[in-house]
C-alpha cells in the first residue's frame, strides 16, 4: 500500500509532456487571493475543444517524472482595445489523465495513479469537481525569464483555486489577440503544499519525503467569437 501511495504521489499536479529530469519552468510568484480584474471589453468564449492544461511532477532530484493532461471545461477571455484585460477558465478535475508513456515500470498502471489523484488524498474530485483560474492583472513583460514559454510578452496574475483553496500566482505568458480570437500560453512551477496538497510530504518518512513538492503547469487556453 505504501509503495502504491508513493508512486501515486509522483503523479500529483498539473504540466508539460516532457521527459527532462530537471524543472523546465520558472517558479511562479504566489500571494494571497486578490481582487479579480473587471471584465471590460469584448467577451470571447473559451474553446474547450482546443484548450488544455498539462502537468508534470517528479521525485526529488527530477527522477521518475510523471506527466499528463487535464481538460479545460469552460471560460471567457475579455479583450479591450486589442489587449487581454480579464478572463477566467474552469478546469475539469475528473478529466485528469496520466500519460502511459510516463509510466515505464511494468508493475505500475496509469489508471491506478489517476484514481489516486482523484481521491481525498489529493484533489478530492467528488468534493471539488472543478478548479478555476481568474485573472487579476495583465501587464507588459519586457524581459522574459529563460524558462518562460516561447514568445512570452505579458505578466499574468490570477487566483488559482485547487482542492478548494485559492492562491494568487504570477507568471510570464504569451498572449495573442486578433480580431476574432485570443489565446494565453504559459508554463510555470508551483509548490503544491501552498494549496494544502500535502499527502506524503512528511520529512519524517524518507520514502515519502523523496517526492518533490514542485508541480510544473503548462496552460494553453484559446478563445474565439
QUIBEL-V560951 format. One record per pair of residues at least 6 apart in sequence whose C-alpha atoms are under 8 Angstrom apart, sorted by sequence separation. I is the first residue (numbers start at 0). J is the second residue. D is the distance in Angstrom with one decimal. If there is no record, write none. Layout:
BEGIN
i->I j->J d->D
i->I j->J d->D
END
This chain:
BEGIN
i->57 j->63 d->5.9
i->58 j->64 d->6.8
i->77 j->83 d->5.9
i->78 j->84 d->5.5
i->102 j->108 d->7.1
i->115 j->121 d->7.4
i->116 j->122 d->6.2
i->117 j->123 d->5.4
i->118 j->124 d->6.5
i->159 j->165 d->5.4
i->160 j->166 d->6.5
i->175 j->181 d->5.6
i->176 j->182 d->6.6
i->191 j->197 d->7.3
i->201 j->207 d->6.7
i->202 j->208 d->4.8
i->57 j->64 d->4.3
i->76 j->83 d->7.2
i->77 j->84 d->5.5
i->78 j->85 d->7.3
i->102 j->109 d->6.6
i->116 j->123 d->7.7
i->117 j->124 d->5.1
i->118 j->125 d->7.9
i->158 j->165 d->6.1
i->159 j->166 d->5.5
i->174 j->181 d->7.4
i->175 j->182 d->5.2
i->200 j->207 d->6.0
i->201 j->208 d->5.8
i->56 j->64 d->5.6
i->57 j->65 d->6.4
i->76 j->84 d->7.8
i->77 j->85 d->5.0
i->117 j->125 d->7.8
i->143 j->151 d->6.2
i->158 j->166 d->5.5
i->159 j->167 d->5.9
i->174 j->182 d->5.7
i->175 j->183 d->6.7
i->199 j->207 d->4.9
i->200 j->208 d->5.3
i->55 j->64 d->6.8
i->56 j->65 d->5.5
i->76 j->85 d->6.1
i->77 j->86 d->5.5
i->99 j->108 d->7.9
i->143 j->152 d->7.2
i->158 j->167 d->4.2
i->159 j->168 d->6.7
i->173 j->182 d->8.0
i->174 j->183 d->4.7
i->199 j->208 d->6.7
i->55 j->65 d->5.7
i->56 j->66 d->6.5
i->76 j->86 d->4.1
i->99 j->109 d->5.8
i->157 j->167 d->5.3
i->158 j->168 d->6.4
i->173 j->183 d->5.8
i->174 j->184 d->6.6
i->200 j->210 d->7.1
i->55 j->66 d->4.2
i->75 j->86 d->5.3
i->76 j->87 d->6.4
i->98 j->109 d->7.1
i->140 j->151 d->7.5
i->141 j->152 d->7.0
i->156 j->167 d->6.8
i->157 j->168 d->5.6
i->172 j->183 d->6.6
i->173 j->184 d->5.1
i->199 j->210 d->7.6
i->54 j->66 d->5.5
i->55 j->67 d->6.7
i->74 j->86 d->7.4
i->75 j->87 d->5.6
i->97 j->109 d->5.6
i->140 j->152 d->5.0
i->141 j->153 d->8.0
i->156 j->168 d->5.5
i->157 j->169 d->6.6
i->172 j->184 d->5.6
i->173 j->185 d->6.3
i->200 j->212 d->7.4
i->53 j->66 d->7.5
i->54 j->67 d->5.5
i->74 j->87 d->5.3
i->75 j->88 d->6.4
i->97 j->110 d->7.5
i->139 j->152 d->6.3
i->140 j->153 d->4.5
i->156 j->169 d->4.2
i->172 j->185 d->4.5
i->53 j->67 d->5.8
i->54 j->68 d->6.0
i->74 j->88 d->3.9
i->139 j->153 d->4.6
i->140 j->154 d->5.6
i->155 j->169 d->5.7
i->156 j->170 d->6.6
i->171 j->185 d->6.5
i->172 j->186 d->7.5
i->53 j->68 d->4.4
i->54 j->69 d->7.8
i->73 j->88 d->5.7
i->74 j->89 d->5.9
i->97 j->112 d->7.2
i->138 j->153 d->5.6
i->139 j->154 d->6.1
i->154 j->169 d->6.9
i->155 j->170 d->5.6
i->170 j->185 d->7.5
i->171 j->186 d->7.8
i->52 j->68 d->5.7
i->53 j->69 d->6.3
i->72 j->88 d->7.4
i->73 j->89 d->5.3
i->97 j->113 d->6.3
i->137 j->153 d->6.6
i->138 j->154 d->5.2
i->154 j->170 d->5.7
i->155 j->171 d->6.2
i->170 j->186 d->7.8
i->51 j->68 d->7.1
i->52 j->69 d->5.2
i->71 j->88 d->7.0
i->72 j->89 d->5.4
i->73 j->90 d->7.4
i->96 j->113 d->6.2
i->137 j->154 d->5.8
i->138 j->155 d->6.7
i->154 j->171 d->4.5
i->155 j->172 d->6.4
i->170 j->187 d->6.5
i->51 j->69 d->6.4
i->52 j->70 d->6.3
i->71 j->89 d->5.9
i->72 j->90 d->5.4
i->95 j->113 d->6.5
i->137 j->155 d->4.7
i->153 j->171 d->5.8
i->154 j->172 d->5.9
i->51 j->70 d->5.3
i->52 j->71 d->6.8
i->71 j->90 d->4.5
i->72 j->91 d->5.5
i->136 j->155 d->5.9
i->137 j->156 d->6.5
i->152 j->171 d->7.2
i->153 j->172 d->5.3
i->50 j->70 d->7.3
i->51 j->71 d->5.5
i->70 j->90 d->6.0
i->71 j->91 d->5.9
i->135 j->155 d->7.8
i->136 j->156 d->5.2
i->151 j->171 d->6.0
i->152 j->172 d->6.2
i->153 j->173 d->6.2
i->192 j->212 d->6.7
i->50 j->71 d->5.9
i->69 j->90 d->7.0
i->70 j->91 d->5.6
i->95 j->116 d->7.9
i->134 j->155 d->7.2
i->135 j->156 d->5.5
i->136 j->157 d->6.8
i->151 j->172 d->4.7
i->152 j->173 d->5.2
i->153 j->174 d->6.5
i->191 j->212 d->5.7
i->69 j->91 d->6.7
i->70 j->92 d->7.6
i->95 j->117 d->7.8
i->134 j->156 d->5.9
i->135 j->157 d->4.7
i->150 j->172 d->7.9
i->151 j->173 d->4.0
i->152 j->174 d->6.6
i->190 j->212 d->5.4
i->191 j->213 d->6.3
i->47 j->70 d->7.5
i->69 j->92 d->6.6
i->134 j->157 d->4.0
i->135 j->158 d->6.9
i->148 j->171 d->7.4
i->150 j->173 d->5.6
i->151 j->174 d->7.3
i->190 j->213 d->4.7
i->191 j->214 d->6.5
i->47 j->71 d->5.5
i->70 j->94 d->5.9
i->93 j->117 d->7.0
i->133 j->157 d->5.2
i->134 j->158 d->6.5
i->147 j->171 d->6.1
i->148 j->172 d->6.5
i->149 j->173 d->7.3
i->189 j->213 d->5.7
i->190 j->214 d->6.2
i->47 j->72 d->5.6
i->69 j->94 d->5.5
i->70 j->95 d->7.4
i->92 j->117 d->7.6
i->132 j->157 d->6.3
i->133 j->158 d->5.1
i->147 j->172 d->7.3
i->148 j->173 d->6.8
i->188 j->213 d->6.4
i->189 j->214 d->5.4
i->47 j->73 d->5.9
i->68 j->94 d->7.9
i->69 j->95 d->4.7
i->132 j->158 d->5.5
i->133 j->159 d->6.7
i->188 j->214 d->5.5
i->189 j->215 d->6.5
i->46 j->73 d->7.3
i->68 j->95 d->6.0
i->69 j->96 d->6.4
i->131 j->158 d->7.9
i->132 j->159 d->4.5
i->144 j->171 d->7.8
i->166 j->193 d->7.5
i->188 j->215 d->4.3
i->189 j->216 d->7.7
i->45 j->73 d->5.9
i->67 j->95 d->7.4
i->68 j->96 d->5.3
i->131 j->159 d->5.9
i->132 j->160 d->6.4
i->143 j->171 d->6.8
i->166 j->194 d->7.1
i->187 j->215 d->5.8
i->188 j->216 d->6.1
i->44 j->73 d->7.7
i->45 j->74 d->5.0
i->67 j->96 d->5.3
i->68 j->97 d->6.8
i->130 j->159 d->7.6
i->131 j->160 d->5.2
i->165 j->194 d->7.1
i->186 j->215 d->7.2
i->187 j->216 d->5.5
i->44 j->74 d->6.1
i->45 j->75 d->5.1
i->67 j->97 d->4.4
i->68 j->98 d->7.6
i->92 j->122 d->7.7
i->130 j->160 d->5.4
i->131 j->161 d->7.3
i->164 j->194 d->5.7
i->186 j->216 d->5.5
i->187 j->217 d->6.6
i->44 j->75 d->4.6
i->45 j->76 d->6.8
i->66 j->97 d->5.9
i->67 j->98 d->4.7
i->93 j->124 d->6.2
i->130 j->161 d->5.3
i->140 j->171 d->7.3
i->164 j->195 d->7.6
i->186 j->217 d->4.2
i->43 j->75 d->5.5
i->44 j->76 d->6.5
i->65 j->97 d->7.2
i->66 j->98 d->5.9
i->92 j->124 d->6.2
i->130 j->162 d->7.2
i->162 j->194 d->7.0
i->185 j->217 d->5.6
i->186 j->218 d->6.2
i->42 j->75 d->6.3
i->43 j->76 d->5.2
i->65 j->98 d->7.5
i->130 j->163 d->7.7
i->161 j->194 d->6.4
i->162 j->195 d->7.9
i->184 j->217 d->7.4
i->185 j->218 d->5.1
i->42 j->76 d->5.9
i->43 j->77 d->6.2
i->151 j->185 d->7.7
i->162 j->196 d->7.8
i->184 j->218 d->5.4
i->185 j->219 d->6.8
i->42 j->77 d->4.7
i->43 j->78 d->7.6
i->66 j->101 d->6.2
i->92 j->127 d->7.7
i->93 j->128 d->6.2
i->127 j->162 d->6.0
i->183 j->218 d->7.3
i->184 j->219 d->4.6
i->41 j->77 d->5.5
i->42 j->78 d->6.6
i->65 j->101 d->5.1
i->92 j->128 d->5.5
i->93 j->129 d->7.6
i->127 j->163 d->6.4
i->148 j->184 d->7.1
i->183 j->219 d->5.9
i->184 j->220 d->6.5
i->16 j->53 d->6.9
i->40 j->77 d->5.9
i->41 j->78 d->5.2
i->64 j->101 d->6.7
i->65 j->102 d->6.8
i->91 j->128 d->6.5
i->92 j->129 d->5.1
i->148 j->185 d->5.4
i->182 j->219 d->7.4
i->183 j->220 d->5.2
i->14 j->52 d->6.8
i->15 j->53 d->4.9
i->16 j->54 d->7.2
i->17 j->55 d->8.0
i->39 j->77 d->6.3
i->40 j->78 d->5.3
i->41 j->79 d->6.3
i->91 j->129 d->4.9
i->92 j->130 d->6.6
i->147 j->185 d->7.2
i->148 j->186 d->5.7
i->182 j->220 d->5.6
i->183 j->221 d->6.5
i->13 j->52 d->7.0
i->14 j->53 d->3.8
i->15 j->54 d->5.3
i->16 j->55 d->6.9
i->21 j->60 d->7.4
i->22 j->61 d->7.3
i->38 j->77 d->5.9
i->39 j->78 d->7.2
i->40 j->79 d->4.3
i->90 j->129 d->5.4
i->91 j->130 d->6.8
i->122 j->161 d->7.3
i->123 j->162 d->6.8
i->147 j->186 d->6.4
i->182 j->221 d->4.4
i->13 j->53 d->5.6
i->14 j->54 d->2.0
i->15 j->55 d->5.8
i->20 j->60 d->7.5
i->21 j->61 d->5.2
i->39 j->79 d->6.4
i->40 j->80 d->7.6
i->89 j->129 d->6.5
i->90 j->130 d->5.0
i->122 j->162 d->5.1
i->147 j->187 d->7.3
i->181 j->221 d->6.0
i->182 j->222 d->6.1
i->13 j->54 d->3.0
i->14 j->55 d->4.0
i->20 j->61 d->4.4
i->89 j->130 d->5.9
i->90 j->131 d->5.8
i->121 j->162 d->7.6
i->180 j->221 d->7.5
i->181 j->222 d->5.2
i->12 j->54 d->5.9
i->13 j->55 d->5.6
i->14 j->56 d->7.5
i->19 j->61 d->7.9
i->20 j->62 d->5.9
i->89 j->131 d->4.5
i->180 j->222 d->5.6
i->181 j->223 d->6.3
i->12 j->55 d->6.5
i->13 j->56 d->7.5
i->20 j->63 d->7.9
i->45 j->88 d->7.3
i->88 j->131 d->5.9
i->89 j->132 d->6.6
i->180 j->223 d->4.2
i->11 j->55 d->7.9
i->12 j->56 d->6.2
i->20 j->64 d->7.1
i->40 j->84 d->7.7
i->87 j->131 d->7.2
i->88 j->132 d->5.5
i->179 j->223 d->5.8
i->180 j->224 d->6.4
i->10 j->55 d->7.3
i->11 j->56 d->6.3
i->39 j->84 d->6.7
i->87 j->132 d->5.4
i->88 j->133 d->6.8
i->179 j->224 d->5.6
i->10 j->56 d->5.8
i->18 j->64 d->7.1
i->38 j->84 d->7.0
i->39 j->85 d->7.2
i->87 j->133 d->4.3
i->9 j->56 d->5.8
i->10 j->57 d->7.5
i->37 j->84 d->7.8
i->38 j->85 d->5.3
i->86 j->133 d->6.1
i->87 j->134 d->6.0
i->9 j->57 d->5.4
i->36 j->84 d->7.3
i->37 j->85 d->6.4
i->38 j->86 d->6.8
i->85 j->133 d->7.9
i->86 j->134 d->5.4
i->9 j->58 d->6.2
i->17 j->66 d->7.7
i->36 j->85 d->5.4
i->85 j->134 d->5.5
i->16 j->66 d->5.8
i->36 j->86 d->7.7
i->85 j->135 d->7.0
i->15 j->66 d->6.9
i->16 j->67 d->6.5
i->85 j->136 d->7.1
i->14 j->66 d->6.3
i->15 j->67 d->7.5
i->84 j->136 d->7.4
i->85 j->137 d->7.6
i->13 j->66 d->7.6
i->14 j->67 d->6.7
i->84 j->137 d->6.5
i->9 j->63 d->7.7
i->10 j->64 d->7.7
i->13 j->67 d->7.4
i->14 j->68 d->7.1
i->83 j->137 d->7.1
i->9 j->64 d->7.0
i->10 j->65 d->5.2
i->13 j->68 d->7.1
i->9 j->65 d->6.4
i->10 j->66 d->6.7
i->13 j->69 d->7.4
i->122 j->196 d->7.7
i->121 j->196 d->6.0
i->120 j->196 d->7.9
i->121 j->197 d->8.0
i->121 j->198 d->6.9
i->120 j->198 d->6.0
i->18 j->101 d->7.9
i->10 j->97 d->7.3
i->83 j->174 d->7.5
i->83 j->176 d->7.2
i->82 j->176 d->6.6
i->81 j->176 d->6.4
i->81 j->177 d->7.4
i->81 j->178 d->7.9
i->35 j->133 d->6.4
i->36 j->134 d->6.0
i->78 j->176 d->7.8
i->83 j->181 d->7.6
i->35 j->134 d->6.0
i->36 j->135 d->4.5
i->35 j->135 d->4.3
i->36 j->136 d->6.0
i->34 j->135 d->6.1
i->35 j->136 d->7.7
i->10 j->112 d->6.6
i->33 j->135 d->6.6
i->78 j->181 d->7.7
i->7 j->111 d->7.6
i->7 j->112 d->4.8
i->11 j->116 d->6.3
i->76 j->181 d->7.1
i->6 j->112 d->7.5
i->7 j->113 d->7.9
i->10 j->116 d->7.4
i->7 j->115 d->6.2
i->8 j->116 d->7.8
i->7 j->116 d->7.1
i->11 j->121 d->7.4
i->4 j->115 d->7.9
i->25 j->144 d->7.4
i->25 j->146 d->5.7
i->24 j->146 d->5.0
i->25 j->147 d->6.6
i->35 j->157 d->7.4
i->23 j->146 d->6.1
i->24 j->147 d->6.3
i->35 j->158 d->7.6
i->33 j->157 d->7.7
i->33 j->158 d->6.8
i->32 j->158 d->5.9
i->32 j->165 d->6.2
i->31 j->165 d->7.8
i->32 j->166 d->5.2
i->33 j->167 d->6.5
i->31 j->166 d->5.5
i->32 j->167 d->5.0
i->30 j->166 d->6.2
i->31 j->167 d->5.6
i->29 j->166 d->6.7
i->30 j->167 d->5.0
i->43 j->180 d->7.1
i->29 j->167 d->5.5
i->30 j->168 d->6.5
i->43 j->181 d->7.5
i->29 j->168 d->4.5
i->28 j->168 d->5.5
i->29 j->169 d->6.4
i->27 j->168 d->6.0
i->28 j->169 d->4.9
i->27 j->169 d->5.4
i->28 j->170 d->6.8
i->27 j->170 d->5.2
i->26 j->170 d->8.0
i->76 j->222 d->6.5
i->75 j->222 d->7.0
i->71 j->220 d->7.9
i->59 j->209 d->5.2
i->58 j->209 d->5.9
i->59 j->210 d->5.3
i->60 j->211 d->7.9
i->58 j->210 d->4.3
i->59 j->211 d->4.7
i->57 j->210 d->6.6
i->58 j->211 d->5.1
i->57 j->211 d->5.8
i->56 j->211 d->7.3
i->57 j->213 d->7.6
i->56 j->213 d->6.6
i->57 j->214 d->7.8
i->56 j->214 d->5.1
i->55 j->214 d->6.0
i->56 j->215 d->6.4
i->27 j->187 d->5.7
i->54 j->214 d->7.0
i->55 j->215 d->5.1
i->25 j->186 d->7.8
i->26 j->187 d->5.7
i->27 j->188 d->5.7
i->54 j->215 d->5.6
i->55 j->216 d->6.8
i->24 j->186 d->6.0
i->25 j->187 d->5.2
i->26 j->188 d->4.4
i->27 j->189 d->5.9
i->54 j->216 d->4.8
i->24 j->187 d->4.8
i->25 j->188 d->5.8
i->26 j->189 d->5.9
i->53 j->216 d->5.9
i->54 j->217 d->6.3
i->24 j->188 d->5.7
i->52 j->216 d->7.1
i->53 j->217 d->5.0
i->52 j->217 d->5.7
i->53 j->218 d->6.6
i->22 j->188 d->8.0
i->52 j->218 d->4.8
i->51 j->218 d->6.4
i->52 j->219 d->6.3
i->51 j->219 d->5.4
i->50 j->219 d->5.5
i->51 j->220 d->6.4
i->50 j->220 d->4.5
i->15 j->186 d->7.8
i->49 j->220 d->7.5
i->50 j->221 d->5.6
i->14 j->186 d->7.8
i->49 j->221 d->6.6
i->46 j->220 d->7.6
i->47 j->221 d->7.9
i->45 j->220 d->7.0
i->46 j->221 d->5.7
i->45 j->221 d->5.7
i->46 j->222 d->5.2
i->45 j->222 d->3.9
i->46 j->223 d->6.8
i->44 j->222 d->5.2
i->45 j->223 d->6.6
i->12 j->191 d->7.2
i->43 j->222 d->5.5
i->44 j->223 d->5.7
i->43 j->223 d->5.2
i->44 j->224 d->6.6
i->43 j->224 d->5.3
i->42 j->224 d->8.0
i->8 j->198 d->7.5
i->8 j->199 d->7.0
i->24 j->215 d->6.7
i->23 j->215 d->7.9
i->22 j->215 d->7.5
i->5 j->199 d->7.2
i->14 j->214 d->7.1
i->15 j->215 d->7.0
i->5 j->206 d->7.2
i->9 j->210 d->6.3
i->13 j->214 d->6.2
i->14 j->215 d->4.7
i->15 j->216 d->6.5
i->5 j->207 d->6.1
i->8 j->210 d->7.1
i->9 j->211 d->7.6
i->12 j->214 d->5.3
i->13 j->215 d->6.1
i->14 j->216 d->3.8
i->15 j->217 d->5.4
i->11 j->214 d->7.5
i->12 j->215 d->7.3
i->13 j->216 d->5.0
i->14 j->217 d->4.9
i->12 j->216 d->7.7
i->13 j->217 d->7.5
i->5 j->210 d->7.6
END
